[in-house]
Amino acid sequence: MGVGVASPHPIPEGRLMEACAAGNQTRLKAELESLQCHFTWNLNSQRANLFLLRDKLEDIGTVEGYKWLGHIYNLQAYIHYQLGSPRDALRFFSKAAEALRQIKNTVSEEGPWLVVNYGNLAWLHYHMGELRKSCIYLSKVDSLFNDYPSPCHDELHPEIYAEKAWALMKFGRANTLLAVQYFQKAIRMQPDMIEWHSSHVLALASTSKMYRTQLDMNTFEKLKIAMKHDPDNLYLATIYLAASAARGRRIEAEACQLAKKILKKPVSSYSGMKPLLKLYRIHLSMDEALDLAEEALKRHPAERYLKRCAAICYKKKILLHRDIPPDQSIIDRAINLYRDVIALYHQSSLKRRITLANIYVKSIRHQSKADEIFEELLDEVNQEPGDRQMLYNYYAKYLHFTHRQSYKSIEYYMRAAAIQHPSVYRRNSIQILEKIRQRNRNRMCRDIEEFLENLHE
């Protein structure tokens, strides 16, 4: 989804005050739409995506995410509003403003870092019908633009570019590519911000399959430089080590030392544990990854984020190594972890419930529970189009590989493809249907051909 750049110029004071004094909502909304904030960045507002992102932001915590704490609270507030909780949104926007003031630690309590926050508050009060308060925050934005102009004419202030980039990184690969550009603009104007450099290079790295293929030399060198300037950033150190391993360097000793450091850090999705476990799984060994995950859980048994990390490791052990049947004890541990994780991330666990069903298939004692989970999911009626596609696609695979029901499997691939929503699951379903048609060995090939022709009309 593209994200346009609104005008970097301040709102003309005369127009602003005229719109506010007259209570002219049409004029007022036009001014609001010119702001730079979460409400104007065309962020993905599908509920399923918002629940996932809400959980991810909560898992950052307030210690490891300190440098970005104001941005975290701003995005959390926006998500709360989109999920129907404007009062929670107001509370988090207030926390964001306070965090930004504390982090900047300047003589003045006001600064360009508050432009996005005030813009968000202007929009929130507008949606809540509090037009006078909305106008007050519009005026505050206007004052900040006048007092802190951008160093570059016709460009946004670097603080705005940085927050916009940080937010976009959370909304998929296409937006991450845009975030890279915004970080570059922010750094060009204000090159002394270490956390901007680190996030910029992490955004760059995240757009490639860096665990298995080499990063281009330019990105790799930027990663190396960023790590030297931000030595306490263990997440960055983990990504650098993974990039080094992909280039053929032996990293066993360094990985072990990094694991010891991460285990001592506060639990957070910014600590580096999740990418380190992935590094272990791909470049060292699956069993060492499991041992590390269990060691982290032993130290912090109640932390949901670590349970989630461990659950992923067990899933990979069970589902990606089909030629080596896992022990029942491994399967039982995975089942227990996934049950816990699903309960702890209740509103963002559709895919985890599907994963649990696929793990049950491997269990000697509980195979029938897989059918129960899929039946429950198919009966749920409040799923969004993308979720429905994912469910139908996975269920089609389940029917084909587990129950050998090819005709019914085809039916669900068709159901997934018929939903007019762009997604990897729709593309995959169409590709599978086309392969079946090309092989021409199934009595439903005629039906598939007719279906695909109608689909492309």
C-alpha angles and dihedrals in degrees: 000000000000120000116207126210114242120213113292091210122102119258109262104256095222094056092044096052092042092054092046096045093049093046087231103168094187092055091040093053091049089057091047091052090057091060127104107233143107092280091061101039096084093237118181105269100183107136095231091054092046093052090050092049093045090057092047092053092049089052092058091070127200099274105052092035094050098122090053097035095115090050091047092053092046092054093043089053092051090050092050089053093049090050091054103263108114093164091056088047091054090050093052094045088055090049089049093054092049093046092050091051092049095045094049090048094193132150091252120062089210126070145139090278087074096057094091093043093051091046090053091050091050089055094044094052090046091055090047090055093248096130097165091056090045089055092049091057091045087056090049090053089049091052093049091051090052096044097042110032120184115268088232123056115243091012130106119250111273091241089060093046090050095051092044090051092048091051095046091053087070094058108068140286098295091054091044089059088053090047089057089058093048092049089051091054092047093048093047090058098036109023098170097076105106095188091055091055091048095049091044093056092043089053089050092050093046092062091066134061089248099162093067105020130046121263113236111267094249093056092042091054091048089051090051093050093045091052091053091052094044103038095159092058100100092177088060090045090053093051090049091051091050090050089049092051090051087056090057101261118144107243106170097114094042091048090053092051092047091050090055091052094047092049088059094052125092111271109267140136085241093058094085098243097123097050090042091056089050090051089052092049094050105032105024119021140306092231092054088051090053091049091051092048091050092048090054091049091048089058094044108021096169099050110114093199092059090047088054092050092049092047090056091053092051091046091054091047092053106035103034098049101057093155091064112054108220123233116265089241090060091049092048091050091050092049092051092048093049092049089054094045093049090053092047094048095034099156096046102041107100094112091043091054089052089049090051089053090053090049091051087058088065093051120099093210106035110038093124090062089071090065090048092054094048091047090052092049094047090052094054109101103187098074120125121239094261092050091048091052091051092049094048092047094051092042090052090055091046092052092048101044101031105032099022089228099147097168094051089044090056090051091059094045086056091049091052093047093047093063106095098225124113110239143132089254093057092047091048092049092051092047092052092048091050091051091051090050092048093051088052094201099117125084088225093062091104091052091047092050092051091046093051093047091053090045093058096044 
